[in-house]
Amino acid sequence: MIVNTDFVEALKKDSYKWYVEKYEEVPEIFSKIAETATSSNAYEKETVATGGGRLDEKPYGGEYTQISVTEAWTPIIRMKEFGNLLPIEGATMEDIEKKAGNMVKKWVSEWAESARQTKEFMVADMLSYGGYSLGHEATFDNSDPGGAWVDPSGKFIYDGKPFLTLSGNDRTAKNRNTFFNAFSTKALNPSGVEDMYELIAETNAYKENGEKVVIMPDILVVGTPTQEFTARRILESEQIAGSANNDKNVIKNIVKVVRNPFLTSAFKAAGAFVMGKAKKGIKIYSRIEPQFDFFEDKKSNVFYGRIRLRCGAGVTNWRYWAGNKVPTS
């Protein structure tokens, strides 16, 4: 098989164009939930700081109060590598080279969806497996497979606890106060939404040293169309649906409803839902956006197309999120 070099280079060039065209057809969901960033490293180390708070009044003729800001936790996010290799027998390539452009365009279109779904699942899995009481290694362990570094939190998030913890499995802050951020029995109704909101905005809205912070949740993530319809009736109606006096809906638009079809079937079957602050507390990095390559293996007379992607995701601050009825195993 003889594959023209210009032909291969043209395929590479066109692949990026076809990829962008296809990728942009479907809106991203993960970027509505997680903060997005780029990385040039094998891993990123985030910081959950303690310190700060209100300023101290300076005494007349005195000095400013000295404070310290220290690292409470250091979440690690590893840049994982993903990809696929598609082989074509040389004889087949020779026979279809004139039509190969259309074939490659079809591959790239499918790869664009695959690349997007890879990121979608990385973020959705944080929610789907966030309540697992024994953790979830594939989702949360950011240790280097080659042993270059170890994620001390293992299959949990940075503080050694599940992302979404129930009462009874409370996490302990640096000031020794305890917190949980998941319910097990709340309904998807106005009362349930209010309780979730208060848990994030008031009960858990503290720094690790006990200083008060402001957190205003703005997103409610559900898994099924039925939940989405219910949530929209609750959050987008002028009046409270079914109330005796048709009361004013005081939680109208307090959070935005987002349906995420990439959540697991167990999450959906449980009727689980999650509330949080969009683009806070969960972060996804792009290390290498999809790279395309086409090459010939003369020993086996096979032509290959390849896609390669590197990215990583992790929880950087649990306080921005709370769950309800999330699976625990």
C-alpha distance (Angstrom), angle and dihedral (degrees) to the residues before:
residue distance angle dihedral
M1 . . .
I2 3.79 . .
V3 3.79 116.1 .
N4 3.78 116.0 -169.6
T5 3.83 112.8 -120.2
D6 3.80 92.3 -138.5
F7 3.78 88.7 52.8
V8 3.82 91.4 54.9
E9 3.82 93.2 46.9
A10 3.79 90.4 48.9
L11 3.80 89.5 53.1
K12 3.80 90.9 52.6
K13 3.79 92.5 49.3
D14 3.78 94.3 46.7
S15 3.80 91.8 45.1
Y16 3.79 93.0 66.4
K17 3.79 91.1 50.3
W18 3.81 92.6 48.2
Y19 3.80 90.3 46.0
V20 3.81 93.8 54.9
E21 3.80 92.3 45.2
K22 3.80 92.2 53.3
Y23 3.81 96.7 38.3
E24 3.79 92.9 54.9
E25 3.81 93.0 52.7
V26 3.81 92.5 79.1
P27 3.83 121.2 48.5
E28 3.78 116.3 -122.0
I29 3.78 118.5 -112.5
F30 3.81 98.9 -174.5
S31 3.81 92.4 62.7
K32 3.82 89.9 56.2
I33 3.79 88.6 59.2
A34 3.80 107.6 31.2
E35 3.77 134.7 46.9
T36 3.80 110.2 -110.5
A37 3.79 125.2 -144.5
T38 3.79 142.0 154.9
S39 3.78 127.4 -115.9
S40 3.80 136.5 -163.5
N41 3.80 94.7 -171.3
A42 3.79 139.4 83.0
Y43 3.79 88.1 -115.5
E44 3.78 139.6 -1.1
K45 3.79 124.2 -133.3
E46 3.79 113.9 -150.4
T47 3.80 126.2 -163.3
V48 3.79 130.8 -132.2
A49 3.81 100.8 -166.9
T50 3.76 131.5 -158.2
G51 3.77 123.4 -156.1
G52 3.78 136.2 52.7
G53 3.78 119.0 81.6
R54 3.78 124.5 141.7
L55 3.79 119.6 -2.3
D56 3.79 119.5 -106.1
E57 3.79 119.4 -120.4
K58 3.79 112.0 -110.6
P59 3.82 111.7 -125.9
Y60 3.79 114.6 -123.6
G61 3.79 106.2 -93.4
G62 3.80 90.2 2.2
E63 3.78 136.6 104.6
Y64 3.76 133.0 -92.6
T65 3.80 115.8 -96.7
Q66 3.78 112.6 -103.2
I67 3.79 116.5 -132.7
S68 3.78 135.8 177.9
V69 3.78 130.6 -138.3
T70 3.79 112.3 -155.5
E71 3.78 136.0 178.5
A72 3.79 111.1 -99.7
W73 3.81 95.7 -178.8
T74 3.80 135.8 -0.6
P75 3.81 112.1 -150.4
I76 3.82 114.5 -159.2
I77 3.81 123.1 -146.5
R78 3.81 116.3 -167.9
M79 3.79 121.8 -152.8
K80 3.79 103.5 -124.9
E81 3.79 123.2 -160.1
F82 3.79 124.1 -128.3
G83 3.78 133.6 175.4
N84 3.77 150.8 126.6
L85 3.77 136.6 -130.4
L86 3.80 120.9 -147.3
P87 3.83 117.3 -164.6
I88 3.81 127.3 -158.4
E89 3.78 122.4 -171.7
G90 3.79 112.2 -112.4
A91 3.78 94.5 -123.5
T92 3.78 90.4 53.9
M93 3.79 90.6 49.6
E94 3.78 91.7 51.6
D95 3.77 91.2 51.5
I96 3.80 95.9 48.9
E97 3.80 104.1 30.2
K98 3.79 92.2 117.7
K99 3.80 89.4 55.4
A100 3.78 95.8 36.1
G101 3.78 92.8 100.7
N102 3.79 91.2 66.6
M103 3.80 91.1 47.2
V104 3.80 92.8 50.5
K105 3.79 90.5 46.9
K106 3.80 88.1 57.1
W107 3.82 91.2 49.8
V108 3.78 92.5 48.9
S109 3.80 92.2 48.0
E110 3.80 89.4 55.0
W111 3.79 91.6 44.0
A112 3.81 90.2 53.1
E113 3.78 89.1 58.3
S114 3.81 90.5 44.8
A115 3.81 92.3 51.8
R116 3.80 91.9 49.6
Q117 3.79 91.9 46.9
T118 3.80 90.6 50.9
K119 3.80 89.4 61.1
E120 3.80 92.1 39.8
F121 3.79 92.1 56.0
M122 3.81 92.8 44.6
V123 3.81 90.4 60.2
A124 3.81 97.4 34.9
D125 3.80 90.5 51.9
M126 3.81 89.4 60.2
L127 3.81 86.5 64.9
S128 3.80 98.7 34.8
Y129 3.81 94.5 52.1
G130 3.79 98.1 25.0
G131 3.80 93.1 100.8
Y132 3.81 96.9 50.4
S133 3.81 104.5 128.5
L134 3.81 92.0 -150.6
G135 3.80 93.3 43.5
H136 3.79 128.4 -119.3
E137 3.77 116.5 -100.1
A138 3.81 99.6 -164.7
T139 3.81 91.6 53.4
F140 3.79 105.1 36.4
D141 3.82 109.7 22.7
N142 3.80 107.1 96.3
S143 3.79 97.6 177.0
D144 3.79 117.4 135.9
P145 3.84 110.2 -102.6
G146 3.80 88.2 -143.4
G147 3.80 92.4 55.5
A148 3.82 97.6 -112.1
W149 3.81 90.1 130.4
V150 3.79 138.9 -1.7
D151 3.78 126.2 -136.0
P152 3.82 101.4 -133.0
S153 3.81 92.6 -153.7
G154 3.80 91.8 57.5
K155 3.79 113.2 -173.3
F156 3.81 92.8 -1.9
I157 3.81 130.8 68.5
Y158 3.79 122.9 -87.1
D159 3.84 97.3 -70.2
G160 3.79 95.2 51.6
K161 3.81 94.6 -104.8
P162 3.81 133.9 102.5
F163 3.79 113.8 -87.1
L164 3.82 91.3 -116.3
T165 3.81 110.7 36.8
L166 3.78 127.4 -171.8
S167 3.78 124.7 -138.5
G168 3.79 105.7 -84.1
N169 3.79 91.5 41.3
D170 3.79 92.9 62.3
R171 3.78 121.6 168.8
T172 3.80 120.3 -130.9
A173 3.79 120.7 -130.9
K174 3.79 123.0 -144.9
N175 3.81 90.0 -96.8
R176 3.85 88.7 54.7
N177 3.81 95.6 -109.8
T178 3.80 113.8 136.4
F179 3.80 129.3 -133.6
F180 3.80 142.1 177.1
N181 3.80 127.8 -165.1
A182 3.79 106.9 -166.9
F183 3.78 136.4 73.1
S184 3.79 125.1 -158.1
T185 3.81 105.0 -160.2
K186 3.80 110.0 31.4
A187 3.78 117.6 127.3
L188 3.77 125.9 -133.9
N189 3.80 93.0 -107.8
P190 3.82 135.6 105.7
S191 3.80 92.7 -81.4
G192 3.80 92.7 49.3
V193 3.79 92.0 49.0
E194 3.80 91.4 49.1
D195 3.82 92.0 50.2
M196 3.81 91.9 50.2
Y197 3.78 91.2 48.2
E198 3.81 93.1 49.9
L199 3.79 92.0 48.0
I200 3.81 90.7 58.3
A201 3.80 101.3 32.4
E202 3.79 98.3 43.1
T203 3.82 117.7 6.6
N204 3.81 97.1 46.0
A205 3.81 99.7 27.8
Y206 3.79 97.4 112.3
K207 3.77 137.1 105.7
E208 3.77 119.5 -117.9
N209 3.81 90.1 -95.9
G210 3.81 92.8 53.1
E211 3.82 98.2 -100.4
K212 3.81 112.6 144.4
V213 3.82 118.0 -112.2
V214 3.79 134.2 -176.6
I215 3.81 116.7 -112.9
M216 3.79 119.3 171.2
P217 3.82 113.0 -174.2
D218 3.78 113.6 -143.2
I219 3.80 107.5 171.6
L220 3.82 135.8 63.1
V221 3.80 114.0 -164.9
V222 3.81 119.2 -156.6
G223 3.77 132.1 172.2
T224 3.81 108.9 -144.4
P225 3.81 136.9 49.4
T226 3.82 89.9 -120.6
Q227 3.81 90.3 57.1
E228 3.78 90.4 46.0
F229 3.80 92.3 53.8
T230 3.81 91.1 47.6
A231 3.80 92.7 47.4
R232 3.78 92.8 48.7
R233 3.81 91.7 51.7
I234 3.79 88.5 51.9
L235 3.79 97.2 44.6
E236 3.79 105.0 31.0
S237 3.83 103.4 41.5
E238 3.79 121.5 102.0
Q239 3.81 91.8 -138.3
I240 3.80 131.8 34.2
A241 3.78 106.5 -92.0
G242 3.81 112.5 -118.2
S243 3.81 96.4 5.9
A244 3.80 116.6 145.4
N245 3.78 94.5 -124.5
N246 3.78 97.3 30.8
D247 3.81 87.8 -114.1
K248 3.78 122.6 -157.2
N249 3.80 112.0 -90.7
V250 3.81 102.4 -119.1
I251 3.82 92.4 -178.1
K252 3.79 94.9 54.2
N253 3.84 108.6 143.3
I254 3.80 92.0 -9.2
V255 3.80 86.4 135.7
K256 3.79 132.8 13.0
V257 3.79 120.1 -117.7
V258 3.80 117.4 -126.5
R259 3.79 122.3 179.3
N260 3.79 112.8 -151.0
P261 3.83 112.6 -164.7
F262 3.82 90.4 -173.7
L263 3.80 92.8 73.5
T264 3.81 113.1 108.5
S265 3.79 123.2 -92.0
A266 3.82 88.6 -116.5
F267 3.80 90.4 56.6
K268 3.79 91.0 49.6
A269 3.81 94.7 44.2
A270 3.81 90.6 52.5
G271 3.79 90.8 56.3
A272 3.80 88.1 -122.5
F273 3.78 124.1 168.2
V274 3.78 135.0 178.6
M275 3.79 132.3 -148.5
G276 3.77 126.4 -161.5
K277 3.76 151.9 130.5
A278 3.80 110.4 -72.5
K279 3.81 114.8 -118.0
K280 3.80 92.1 7.7
G281 3.79 129.6 104.5
I282 3.82 95.8 6.8
K283 3.79 120.2 71.2
I284 3.78 134.4 -174.4
Y285 3.79 122.7 -166.7
S286 3.79 128.9 -158.7
R287 3.81 110.5 -147.3
I288 3.81 98.1 167.9
E289 3.78 121.9 7.6
P290 3.80 113.0 -143.3
Q291 3.78 114.1 -55.3
F292 3.78 119.9 -161.4
D293 3.76 125.6 -153.8
F294 3.79 134.9 173.9
F295 3.78 122.2 -167.4
E296 3.78 144.0 158.2
D297 3.80 126.5 -122.1
K298 3.78 102.7 -153.5
K299 3.81 93.6 -171.9
S300 3.78 93.0 61.9
N301 3.81 97.2 24.4
V302 3.79 90.9 -126.2
F303 3.80 128.3 139.4
Y304 3.82 116.0 -146.8
G305 3.77 135.7 -158.7
R306 3.79 116.7 -162.7
I307 3.81 137.7 -171.5
R308 3.81 122.0 -167.1
L309 3.81 129.1 -173.3
R310 3.82 134.2 174.3
C311 3.78 123.7 -166.1
G312 3.78 141.1 135.0
A313 3.78 138.8 -157.0
G314 3.76 137.7 -168.2
V315 3.79 148.2 151.7
T316 3.80 112.9 -87.9
N317 3.82 100.1 175.1
W318 3.81 124.6 10.0
R319 3.82 93.7 -164.9
Y320 3.79 92.9 80.8
W321 3.82 92.6 62.5
A322 3.79 142.0 58.2
G323 3.79 133.1 176.6
N324 3.77 139.4 -157.2
K325 3.81 128.2 -152.8
V326 3.80 89.7 -7.2
P327 3.83 113.8 166.1
T328 3.79 113.4 -96.3
S329 3.81 97.4 -164.1
